[in-house]
Amino acid sequence: MATSSITENLRVNNPKLLEVYAEALEKAETEGVQPRVAPVFETVTDPDEIRNTLLRNIEIWGKTVNENL
């Protein structure tokens, strides 16, 4: 088991912390690990939309915008 090496070298001076740790281990054992879902990205190909997004980001970060872009 993967946790055997963790608990082998564990020193806890706070009983409450030990209880929280034990509960977390029990929860992980019963519930398992939920797989991460990859975020969905949409591909933007419209040049005007790309330009507007970049200009909006520049304004948000307080940079000066060149009007001739």
Summary of the structure (lengths in Angstrom):
residues: 69
radius of gyration: 25.0
end to end distance: 58.9
largest distance: 65.3
contacts: 91
relative contact order: 0.06
helix: 52%
strand: 0%
